[in-house]
Amino acid sequence: MKKILLNHLAASLLFIISHAAQAQTIEYSIRVDGLACPYCAYGIEKKLNQIDGITFINMDLEKGIVTVKAQDTKLEDEQLKQLFQDSGFTYRSKQVKINEQ
């Protein structure tokens, strides 16, 4: 009986931990130079959508800010620098905000 209870408790704990990890969304505000037109934004959007875990993309062309929300995915500076350079833009910086849901 103890073994069954321990197995049930372990399974419940594992479920709670995995559920908590899935409830974390990371929001990135990425500053980019050269972002001037909707066609430019579309090219970047296509590249970002190829990354697993991206759930939201928004572009502010006037401010040169790309907002990205990701689940279970971290976007590293080198990865972003390469992605924007390949698209003809200059990656400047990113701000990260973690949202617990």
FENPE-V64759 format. One record per backbone hydrogen bond with DSSP energy under -1.0 kcal/mol. CO is the residue of the C=O (numbers start at 0). NH is the residue of the N-H. If there is no record, write none. Layout:
CO/NH
CO/NH
This chain:
0/4
1/5
2/6
3/7
4/8
5/9
6/10
7/11
8/12
9/13
10/14
11/15
12/16
13/17
14/18
15/19
16/20
17/21
20/23
22/100
24/98
25/69
26/96
27/67
28/94
29/65
30/91
30/92
32/89
33/35
36/40
37/41
38/42
39/43
40/44
41/45
42/46
43/47
44/48
47/50
50/53
52/70
55/68
57/66
59/63
59/64
63/31
64/59
65/29
66/57
67/27
68/54
68/55
69/25
75/79
76/80
77/81
78/82
79/83
80/84
81/85
83/88
84/87
89/32
92/30
94/28
96/26
98/24
